[in-house]
Amino acid sequence: MSQTLEDLRAQLSRINHEILRLLNERAEVSCAIGEIKEKQGVPKFDPVREKDMLDELTRLNPGPFRDAEIKHIFKEIFKASLHLQEEEHQRQLLVSRKKQPENTVIAVNGTRIGGETQVMIAGPCSVESYEQLQTVASALRKAGIKVMRGGAFKPRTSPYDFQGLGIEGLKMLKEVADEFGLSTISEIVHPAHIELAEQYIDIIQIGARNMQNFELLKEAGKARIPVLLKRGLAATLEEFVHAAEYIAVSGNSRVMLIERGIRTYEKWTRNTLDISAVPLLKQETHLPVLVDVTHSTGRKDILLPCAKAALAAGADGIMVEVHPDRQTALSDAAQQLDIPQFAELWEGITSSGLFKEQASAEA
């Protein structure tokens, strides 16, 4: 009797091994189908095809499993195959951590973004005048900050709001940055302006409203300077990562991501800062990840704890808006810091022990 049991167990093991071999063979075929579907731009999951396969399997089912059990087993196999296709897709993404285990570090005029140190990016929401920029630039240089932001093109919710100074604003930004030895970042909203932007700024910003402007992303992928991509107002992290992939696959590997808050039902802040996005993006991609605490909160009274939270979560940098006379600002006056307020914020960040400056790291 025991010998018969051992024989049956040996037979069962052989069947298990054959099932394992066939499952993996099926997975390889499934992944090959997924690659073809991806190239064709069609969804990987086909409910009609799945139903046809299940109907065929139950029709051919000889038992002893009931049809419902066969359906359940094969649905799990189909689900596992689809999950494997998604994993293979993620592994193939140029921005994926699976594709490149080590962190991407982007050097901009000697400032390193990513890696072991953090960066502060500060400046006015909109470029308004030489005097405005010079005042902010002087305060930034005094604080040891090396990257200044300033909006020249301003996509606004209302067509009647200030839209920015355009090319003239970029020229102002460059002139003042050269005067004070700063690097610059500004948003570009039209694909035709990418090449022009390379003449005046050091980092192209693609804003939240343009995160899925795919023609703009493709042109940014052809640029010779880094790109800072903001998360869309209601974008999932998967959509955010795929938007970055558009830039990378078009040829520009110098991409940075910035969490700027997402739209939820909450009214106490301008947006909802998704702090979990920072470790998730750091885990899934090799790109530098920053946090815009101004746009995510819209509140000056909680900028410091939110900046600390971002750094504690692993952010490679912080972005904040600063205006020398915010009461007269032409855009987002309420959320911008004046220079004394910024100095207080900067002191709170640097004294927290969470912010590692490049200069001190190199000393």
C-alpha positions in Angstrom: 0.0 0.0 0.0 2.8 2.4 0.9 4.6 1.6 -2.4 1.4 2.5 -4.3 1.2 5.8 -2.4 4.8 6.6 -3.2 4.2 5.7 -6.9 1.2 8.1 -6.9 3.1 10.8 -5.2 5.9 10.4 -7.8 3.3 10.6 -10.6 1.9 13.7 -9.0 5.3 15.3 -8.8 5.9 14.6 -12.5 2.5 16.2 -13.3 3.3 19.2 -11.1 6.6 19.7 -13.0 4.9 19.5 -16.3 2.2 22.0 -15.2 5.0 24.3 -14.0 6.8 24.0 -17.4 3.6 24.6 -19.3 2.7 27.6 -17.1 6.0 29.3 -17.7 5.8 28.4 -21.4 2.3 30.0 -21.5 3.7 33.1 -19.7 6.3 33.6 -22.3 3.7 33.4 -25.1 1.5 35.8 -23.1 4.3 38.3 -22.8 5.1 38.1 -26.5 1.4 38.8 -27.2 1.6 41.8 -24.8 4.6 43.2 -26.6 2.8 43.0 -29.9 -0.3 44.7 -28.4 1.8 47.5 -26.9 3.3 48.2 -30.3 -0.1 48.3 -31.8 -1.4 50.6 -29.0 -4.2 48.3 -28.0 -5.1 47.3 -24.4 -3.4 44.2 -23.1 -6.6 42.9 -21.4 -9.2 41.6 -23.8 -12.4 40.6 -22.0 -14.0 39.1 -25.1 -10.9 36.9 -25.8 -10.9 35.8 -22.1 -14.5 34.8 -22.2 -14.0 32.8 -25.5 -11.1 30.9 -23.9 -13.0 30.2 -20.7 -16.0 29.0 -22.7 -13.8 26.7 -24.8 -12.1 25.3 -21.6 -15.4 24.5 -19.9 -16.8 22.9 -23.1 -13.7 20.6 -23.2 -13.6 20.0 -19.5 -13.8 16.2 -18.8 -13.9 16.5 -15.0 -13.6 15.8 -12.2 -13.2 19.6 -11.7 -16.5 21.4 -12.1 -16.8 24.1 -14.8 -16.9 26.8 -12.1 -13.6 25.5 -10.6 -12.0 25.4 -14.1 -13.0 29.0 -14.7 -11.6 30.1 -11.4 -8.3 28.4 -11.9 -7.8 29.8 -15.4 -9.0 33.2 -14.4 -6.1 33.3 -11.9 -3.7 32.1 -14.6 -4.9 34.9 -16.9 -4.6 37.4 -14.1 -1.1 36.3 -13.3 -0.1 36.5 -17.0 -1.5 40.1 -17.3 0.4 41.1 -14.1 3.6 39.6 -15.6 3.1 41.6 -18.8 2.8 44.8 -16.7 5.9 43.9 -14.8 7.8 43.3 -18.1 6.6 46.7 -19.3 7.8 48.4 -16.2 11.1 46.7 -16.5 11.6 48.0 -20.0 10.8 51.7 -19.2 14.0 53.8 -19.5 13.0 55.7 -16.3 12.4 52.5 -14.3 14.6 51.5 -11.3 14.6 48.0 -12.7 16.2 49.3 -15.9 18.8 51.4 -14.0 19.4 50.5 -10.4 21.6 53.5 -9.6 20.2 57.0 -9.0 20.4 59.5 -11.9 22.3 62.6 -10.8 21.9 65.7 -12.9 24.6 68.4 -12.9 23.5 72.0 -13.7 26.4 74.5 -13.7 28.1 72.6 -10.9 24.9 72.0 -8.8 24.1 68.3 -8.5 20.4 67.3 -8.3 19.9 63.7 -7.0 22.4 61.6 -5.1 23.4 62.3 -1.6 22.6 66.1 -1.4 19.4 68.2 -1.7 18.7 71.3 -3.7 16.5 74.4 -3.0 14.9 76.0 -6.0 13.3 79.4 -5.2 12.0 82.5 -7.0 8.9 84.4 -8.1 5.8 82.7 -9.6 6.0 85.1 -12.5 8.8 87.2 -14.0 7.6 90.8 -13.8 10.6 93.1 -14.0 14.4 93.3 -13.7 14.2 94.9 -10.3 12.0 92.1 -9.0 14.4 89.5 -10.2 17.5 91.3 -9.0 16.1 91.6 -5.5 15.2 87.9 -5.3 18.5 86.8 -6.9 20.5 88.9 -4.5 18.6 87.2 -1.5 19.1 83.7 -3.0 22.9 84.3 -3.6 23.2 85.6 0.0 21.5 82.4 1.3 23.8 80.2 -0.8 21.0 79.0 -3.1 22.1 78.4 -6.7 18.9 77.7 -8.7 16.2 80.4 -9.3 12.8 79.7 -10.7 10.6 82.3 -12.6 7.6 81.9 -14.8 7.8 83.6 -18.2 4.9 81.7 -19.8 2.0 81.3 -17.4 -0.8 78.9 -18.3 -3.7 80.2 -16.1 -7.1 78.9 -15.3 -8.8 82.1 -16.5 -7.9 83.6 -19.9 -8.1 87.0 -18.2 -5.3 86.4 -15.7 -1.7 87.5 -16.3 -0.2 85.1 -18.8 3.5 86.1 -18.3 6.0 88.1 -20.3 6.9 85.3 -22.7 10.3 85.4 -24.5 11.1 88.8 -22.9 10.7 87.2 -19.5 13.2 84.5 -20.4 15.7 87.1 -21.5 15.3 88.9 -18.2 15.7 85.7 -16.3 19.0 84.9 -18.1 20.4 88.4 -17.7 19.8 88.5 -14.0 21.0 84.9 -13.4 24.2 85.7 -15.2 24.7 88.8 -13.1 24.3 86.8 -9.8 25.8 83.5 -10.9 22.6 81.5 -10.7 21.1 78.7 -12.7 17.5 79.2 -13.9 14.4 77.2 -14.4 11.2 78.3 -16.2 8.1 76.7 -17.7 7.8 76.2 -21.4 4.3 75.6 -22.8 4.7 75.3 -26.5 6.7 72.7 -28.4 8.1 75.4 -30.8 9.7 77.2 -27.8 11.9 74.3 -26.6 14.8 75.2 -28.8 14.5 78.9 -28.0 14.4 78.1 -24.3 17.9 76.4 -24.5 19.3 79.8 -25.2 18.0 81.5 -22.1 17.4 78.9 -19.3 19.3 76.0 -17.7 16.3 73.7 -16.9 13.0 73.4 -18.8 9.9 73.1 -16.5 6.8 71.3 -17.9 3.9 72.3 -15.7 1.1 70.3 -14.2 -1.4 71.3 -16.9 1.0 70.2 -19.6 2.1 66.9 -18.0 0.2 65.0 -20.7 0.9 67.4 -23.6 2.6 64.6 -25.5 3.9 66.8 -28.4 5.5 69.1 -25.8 7.0 66.1 -24.0 8.5 64.7 -27.2 10.1 68.0 -28.1 11.5 68.3 -24.5 13.0 64.9 -25.2 15.0 66.5 -28.0 16.4 69.3 -25.7 20.0 69.4 -24.6 19.2 70.7 -21.2 17.5 69.0 -18.2 13.7 68.9 -17.8 11.7 69.2 -14.6 8.3 67.5 -15.0 5.5 68.4 -12.7 2.8 65.9 -11.7 -0.6 66.7 -13.2 -3.6 68.0 -11.2 -5.2 64.6 -11.0 -2.5 62.3 -12.5 -1.8 58.9 -11.1 1.8 58.0 -10.4 1.7 55.6 -13.3 0.6 58.4 -15.7 3.3 60.6 -14.2 6.0 58.0 -14.8 4.8 57.4 -18.3 4.9 61.1 -19.1 8.6 61.1 -18.0 9.1 58.1 -20.3 7.9 60.2 -23.2 10.8 62.6 -22.6 13.4 59.8 -21.9 12.5 57.7 -25.0 12.8 60.8 -27.2 16.4 61.1 -26.2 16.7 63.3 -23.1 17.7 61.2 -20.0 18.1 64.3 -17.8 14.6 64.2 -16.3 13.5 65.3 -12.8 10.1 64.7 -11.3 8.3 67.1 -9.0 5.3 66.4 -6.8 3.2 69.6 -6.6 0.0 68.3 -5.0 -3.1 66.7 -6.5 -6.7 67.9 -6.6 -8.9 66.2 -4.0 -12.1 67.3 -2.1 -10.0 68.9 0.6 -10.4 72.7 0.9 -8.0 73.7 3.7 -5.0 73.6 1.3 -4.8 74.6 -2.4 -4.0 71.0 -3.4 -3.3 67.9 -1.4 0.4 67.1 -1.0 0.9 63.4 -1.7 3.9 62.8 0.4 3.8 59.1 -0.4 4.6 59.9 -4.0 8.2 60.7 -3.0 9.3 57.3 -1.7 7.2 55.5 -4.3 8.7 57.5 -7.2 12.2 57.0 -5.7 11.5 53.2 -5.5 10.0 52.8 -9.0 12.3 55.2 -10.9 15.9 56.3 -10.8 15.1 59.9 -11.4 15.5 62.8 -9.0 12.3 63.6 -7.1 11.5 67.1 -5.8 8.5 68.6 -4.0 6.9 72.0 -4.7 5.6 73.0 -1.2 4.1 76.3 -2.5 1.7 74.9 -5.0 0.9 71.8 -3.0 -0.3 73.7 0.0 -0.9 77.3 -1.0 -0.3 78.1 2.7 2.7 79.8 4.1 2.0 78.7 7.6 2.6 75.0 6.9 5.5 75.3 4.4 8.2 74.4 6.9 6.6 71.2 8.2 5.7 70.1 4.7 9.2 70.8 3.5 10.6 68.7 6.4 8.2 65.9 5.6 9.3 65.9 2.0 12.9 65.7 2.9 12.3 63.0 5.5 10.5 61.0 2.8 13.6 61.2 0.6 13.0 64.2 -1.7 16.1 65.4 -3.6 15.0 69.0 -3.3 12.3 71.6 -2.5 10.8 74.3 -4.6 9.2 77.4 -3.1 7.9 80.8 -4.5 9.5 84.0 -3.3 8.5 87.6 -4.2 10.1 90.8 -3.0 6.6 92.6 -2.7 4.1 89.8 -2.8 1.1 92.2 -2.4 1.8 93.6 -5.9 2.5 90.2 -7.4 0.8 89.6 -10.8 0.1 85.9 -10.0 -0.5 83.8 -6.9 0.2 86.7 -4.5 -1.3 85.0 -1.5 0.9 81.9 -1.5 4.3 83.6 -2.2 6.8 84.3 0.6 8.4 87.7 0.9 12.1 87.7 1.5 12.2 87.8 5.3 9.6 84.9 5.3 11.8 83.0 2.9 14.9 83.6 5.1 12.9 82.2 8.1 11.8 79.1 6.1 15.4 78.5 4.8 16.8 78.7 8.3 14.2 76.2 9.5 15.0 73.8 6.7 18.8 74.0 7.1 18.7 73.8 10.9 16.5 70.7 10.7 19.3 68.3 9.9 17.3 66.9 7.0 18.8 69.1 4.3 22.2 68.1 3.1 23.8 70.9 1.0 26.3 70.1 -1.7 28.9 72.5 -0.4 29.0 70.9 3.1 29.0 67.4 1.5 32.0 68.3 -0.5 33.9 69.9 2.3 
